[in-house]
Amino acid sequence: MGAVYLAVLLVSGGFVLLVDARYRLFCWAAPARATAVLLLGTAFFLSWDLAGIAFGVFLHGGAPYLTGVMLGPELPLEELVFLLFLCELTMVLVLGASRLPRRARERQEELRG
């Protein structure tokens, strides 16, 4: 039971990557740029977490569904995986949503023509 949250994050991230690959939204559209964005985004949120930990705002409460692997005081492994997942999901949603108006116009033109 100790790795349930990590497993859920990895499976969910895998499905987001499948959507990304299918529509070539982010990682498959520009892998180098996507890697840079993922690393910078994750670093930003990780520094945010570290500041919160330093000020005593974020505390790690032991939970049975976490692995127990700690990257630092009050910083579980799952947090890093979650931040990567959050950045990937956000980029896929933003880039996918930006295509919706164009796709709607294309469908309208197909129906008319």
N, C-alpha and C positions, 0 to 999 in steps of 0.2 A: 504494500500500500504506500510505501515511502516514495515512490516515483510517479504517482498518479498525475500530479500537476505538470511535471516535466513532460510526461508522455502526452498529455492533452495539448500542451503547447507545441510539441514537435509534430503531432498529427495535424493539428490545425494549421500550423505553418506549412506543412507539406501540401495541404489542400490549397492554401493561398498561392503557393508556388506553382501548383498545377494550373490554376486560373491564370496566373501571370504568364506561364509558358504557352497556354492555349491561345491567348490574345496578344502575346508579345507586348506586354504593357510596360514592364520595368526592368527586371533582371535580364530577360531575353531580348529586350529591345536595345539596350546599351549596357552590357555587363560591367565595364570598367566604371562608368558613371554611377551605376546602381550600387556597386561595391563602395564607392566613395561616399555616396549619400547614406547608405546603411551604416557605415563606420562612423561618419560624422554625427548622424542622428542618434545612434546608440551612445556615442561618447557624450553628447550633450545631455541626454537623459540620465546616463550613469553619473555624470558630474552633479546633476541635480539631486539624484539619490544620495550621493556621498555628502553633499552639503546638508541635506535633510538629516542624514545619520549623524553628522558632526554636531548639528544643533539639537539633536535629541528628538526630532520630529518623527522620524521613521524608525520604528523598532521591529525587530524580527521576533514574532511570537512563534514558538515552536508549534508546528502543525504536523499531524500524522501523514499528510499527503505530500509533504516535501521530502527531498532526498536527504537533507541534513548537510549537504556539501555547502560550505561557506566560502565565499571568495574574499571576504573581509568581515570585520565585525558588523553584525546586523545586515549583511549582504549575502543572501542565498544565491546559489547558482541559477535557480529558476528566474530570478530578477533579470539577469543578463539575457537569458533566452527570451523572456517576455519582452524586453526592450527591443531586441532584434525583430521579434514577431510584430510588435507594434509598428515599427518603422516600415517593414515590408507591407503589412496590411494597409497602412495609411497611404503609401505610394500607389499600391494597386487600386485602392478605392478612388483616389484622386484622379489618377490617369485613366481609369476605366470610366469614371463619371464624365471626364472631359470629352470622351468619345461619343457619349449618348446623343447629344444634339445632332452631330454629323450623321450618325446612324439613323436617327429619326428622319432627317431630311432625305437621306438615300432611300429609305423605305417608302416615303411619300412619293418620291419621283418614280420609283418602280411601280407603284400602284396607279399612278397617273399615266405612265407611258406604256 
